[in-house]
Amino acid sequence: MLIALEGLDQSGKETQARLLRDHLRGGGRRARVVSFPDYGTAIGEEIARALQRERDYGPDVMQLLYIANRYERRPDLERWLAADIALVCDRYVASSVAYGAAHGLDAAWLADMQRFLPPPDLTILLDIAPETATIRKAVDRDRYEADLALQQRVRDSYRQQVEQPGWVRVDGELPVPEVAEAIASAVEARLGRP
């Protein structure tokens, strides 16, 4: 099973990914967290430079880098899934659609380029307001985090995507334990457990 946690920066994805992994392990499943972008790869290092304004790439090149970064990890994702390891992704394919569409790129094009990646079985949107993200991280914001208007367009894109089958929206403004409980319930429902 591949579960993707999506949302704005500071929505709690990293924390909730770890909590969900631990929840799955507590239920007897093997599980691991995978984070995107993966800054430990060559393409991931280039993404980090661009986010810190060391490179000046257009939105299309940035999304191509993000997508390529996921393809770098595709063999690992496929191997882990084949070994029946539940994967909890801190960002996945929907991020490129959300951020790319927020920059005026074609959402269908962004989705189509990722069609050969393992599809998520469940995508969970941790929905927060852009202003909440600013409060949670007031300094050292990268080029995307610092643009509140962009963040609102990203949120709008996510809110459109969440209408698709296989998505669940969780209020990321709630306290961490309540968010974790809502996520665990959504995952258990997907697994067919009460």
NURO-737820 format. One record per residue (C-alpha): residue in three letters; x, y, z. Coordinates in steps of 0.25 Angstrom, whole numbers, plus 5000, padded with zeros to 4 digits. Layout:
N
- ALA / X / Y / Z
...
***
This chain:
194
- MET / 5000 / 5000 / 5000
- LEU / 5005 / 5014 / 4996
- ILE / 4999 / 5025 / 5004
- ALA / 5002 / 5040 / 5000
- LEU / 5001 / 5051 / 5010
- GLU / 5000 / 5064 / 5003
- GLY / 4998 / 5079 / 5007
- LEU / 5005 / 5092 / 5008
- ASP / 5018 / 5093 / 5015
- GLN / 5016 / 5093 / 5030
- SER / 5003 / 5085 / 5029
- GLY / 5009 / 5074 / 5038
- LYS / 5013 / 5064 / 5027
- GLU / 5026 / 5060 / 5033
- THR / 5021 / 5058 / 5047
- GLN / 5008 / 5051 / 5042
- ALA / 5016 / 5042 / 5033
- ARG / 5024 / 5037 / 5044
- LEU / 5012 / 5035 / 5053
- LEU / 5005 / 5027 / 5042
- ARG / 5017 / 5018 / 5040
- ASP / 5017 / 5015 / 5055
- HIS / 5002 / 5013 / 5055
- LEU / 5004 / 5003 / 5043
- ARG / 5016 / 4996 / 5050
- GLY / 5008 / 4995 / 5063
- GLY / 4997 / 4987 / 5055
- GLY / 5007 / 4977 / 5050
- ARG / 5010 / 4983 / 5036
- ARG / 5024 / 4986 / 5031
- ALA / 5024 / 5001 / 5028
- ARG / 5034 / 5012 / 5024
- VAL / 5034 / 5027 / 5021
- VAL / 5038 / 5032 / 5008
- SER / 5040 / 5048 / 5006
- PHE / 5040 / 5056 / 4993
- PRO / 5047 / 5063 / 4989
- ASP / 5059 / 5053 / 4993
- TYR / 5070 / 5063 / 4995
- GLY / 5080 / 5051 / 4996
- THR / 5080 / 5049 / 4981
- ALA / 5087 / 5057 / 4970
- ILE / 5074 / 5063 / 4965
- GLY / 5070 / 5065 / 4979
- GLU / 5082 / 5073 / 4982
- GLU / 5079 / 5082 / 4970
- ILE / 5065 / 5084 / 4975
- ALA / 5070 / 5089 / 4988
- ARG / 5079 / 5099 / 4981
- ALA / 5068 / 5104 / 4973
- LEU / 5059 / 5105 / 4986
- GLN / 5070 / 5113 / 4993
- ARG / 5071 / 5123 / 4981
- GLU / 5084 / 5118 / 4976
- ARG / 5078 / 5114 / 4963
- ASP / 5067 / 5121 / 4955
- TYR / 5059 / 5111 / 4948
- GLY / 5045 / 5113 / 4942
- PRO / 5033 / 5106 / 4948
- ASP / 5033 / 5096 / 4937
- VAL / 5047 / 5092 / 4940
- MET / 5045 / 5091 / 4955
- GLN / 5033 / 5082 / 4953
- LEU / 5041 / 5073 / 4943
- LEU / 5052 / 5072 / 4954
- TYR / 5042 / 5068 / 4964
- ILE / 5036 / 5058 / 4955
- ALA / 5050 / 5053 / 4951
- ASN / 5054 / 5052 / 4966
- ARG / 5042 / 5042 / 4968
- TYR / 5046 / 5034 / 4956
- GLU / 5060 / 5033 / 4962
- ARG / 5053 / 5026 / 4974
- ARG / 5044 / 5018 / 4966
- PRO / 5052 / 5005 / 4966
- ASP / 5052 / 5006 / 4981
- LEU / 5037 / 5009 / 4982
- GLU / 5034 / 4997 / 4974
- ARG / 5043 / 4987 / 4981
- TRP / 5038 / 4992 / 4995
- LEU / 5023 / 4990 / 4990
- ALA / 5026 / 4976 / 4984
- ALA / 5032 / 4973 / 4998
- ASP / 5018 / 4976 / 5004
- ILE / 5024 / 4989 / 5011
- ALA / 5014 / 5000 / 5013
- LEU / 5020 / 5013 / 5008
- VAL / 5016 / 5026 / 5014
- CYS / 5020 / 5037 / 5005
- ASP / 5023 / 5051 / 5010
- ARG / 5018 / 5058 / 4997
- TYR / 5016 / 5050 / 4984
- VAL / 5010 / 5052 / 4970
- ALA / 4999 / 5062 / 4974
- SER / 5010 / 5072 / 4979
- SER / 5014 / 5074 / 4965
- VAL / 5000 / 5076 / 4960
- ALA / 4997 / 5086 / 4971
- TYR / 5010 / 5094 / 4971
- GLY / 5010 / 5093 / 4955
- ALA / 4996 / 5097 / 4954
- ALA / 4998 / 5109 / 4963
- HIS / 5009 / 5114 / 4954
- GLY / 5000 / 5113 / 4942
- LEU / 5005 / 5099 / 4937
- ASP / 4995 / 5089 / 4931
- ALA / 4990 / 5079 / 4942
- ALA / 4987 / 5068 / 4932
- TRP / 5002 / 5069 / 4926
- LEU / 5007 / 5068 / 4940
- ALA / 4999 / 5056 / 4944
- ASP / 5002 / 5049 / 4931
- MET / 5017 / 5050 / 4933
- GLN / 5016 / 5043 / 4946
- ARG / 5007 / 5031 / 4940
- PHE / 5018 / 5021 / 4941
- LEU / 5021 / 5023 / 4956
- PRO / 5014 / 5014 / 4966
- PRO / 5000 / 5020 / 4968
- PRO / 4996 / 5024 / 4982
- ASP / 4985 / 5015 / 4988
- LEU / 4981 / 5027 / 4997
- THR / 4984 / 5041 / 4997
- ILE / 4982 / 5050 / 5009
- LEU / 4981 / 5065 / 5009
- LEU / 4986 / 5072 / 5022
- ASP / 4978 / 5084 / 5019
- ILE / 4983 / 5097 / 5026
- ALA / 4982 / 5112 / 5022
- PRO / 4995 / 5119 / 5016
- GLU / 4995 / 5128 / 5028
- THR / 4996 / 5116 / 5038
- ALA / 5008 / 5111 / 5030
- THR / 5014 / 5125 / 5032
- ILE / 5012 / 5125 / 5047
- ARG / 5017 / 5111 / 5048
- LYS / 5030 / 5115 / 5041
- ALA / 5033 / 5130 / 5041
- VAL / 5047 / 5130 / 5037
- ASP / 5056 / 5123 / 5026
- ARG / 5045 / 5121 / 5017
- ASP / 5049 / 5116 / 5003
- ARG / 5044 / 5123 / 4990
- TYR / 5031 / 5115 / 4990
- GLU / 5028 / 5117 / 5005
- ALA / 5030 / 5132 / 5004
- ASP / 5019 / 5134 / 4994
- LEU / 5006 / 5134 / 5001
- ALA / 4998 / 5137 / 4988
- LEU / 5005 / 5124 / 4982
- GLN / 5002 / 5116 / 4994
- GLN / 4987 / 5120 / 4993
- ARG / 4987 / 5115 / 4979
- VAL / 4994 / 5102 / 4983
- ARG / 4983 / 5100 / 4994
- ASP / 4972 / 5103 / 4983
- SER / 4978 / 5092 / 4974
- TYR / 4979 / 5082 / 4985
- ARG / 4964 / 5085 / 4989
- GLN / 4960 / 5082 / 4975
- GLN / 4968 / 5069 / 4975
- VAL / 4962 / 5064 / 4988
- GLU / 4949 / 5063 / 4980
- GLN / 4955 / 5051 / 4973
- PRO / 4953 / 5036 / 4977
- GLY / 4964 / 5031 / 4986
- TRP / 4966 / 5045 / 4994
- VAL / 4962 / 5049 / 5008
- ARG / 4963 / 5063 / 5014
- VAL / 4968 / 5064 / 5028
- ASP / 4967 / 5078 / 5035
- GLY / 4982 / 5080 / 5038
- GLU / 4979 / 5092 / 5047
- LEU / 4974 / 5082 / 5058
- PRO / 4984 / 5077 / 5069
- VAL / 4994 / 5067 / 5065
- PRO / 4987 / 5055 / 5072
- GLU / 4974 / 5058 / 5066
- VAL / 4980 / 5059 / 5052
- ALA / 4987 / 5046 / 5054
- GLU / 4974 / 5039 / 5058
- ALA / 4967 / 5044 / 5046
- ILE / 4978 / 5039 / 5037
- ALA / 4979 / 5025 / 5044
- SER / 4964 / 5024 / 5042
- ALA / 4964 / 5027 / 5027
- VAL / 4975 / 5017 / 5025
- GLU / 4968 / 5006 / 5033
- ALA / 4956 / 5009 / 5025
- ARG / 4964 / 5007 / 5012
- LEU / 4970 / 4994 / 5018
- GLY / 4955 / 4989 / 5021
- ARG / 4957 / 4989 / 5036
- PRO / 4947 / 4996 / 5046
***
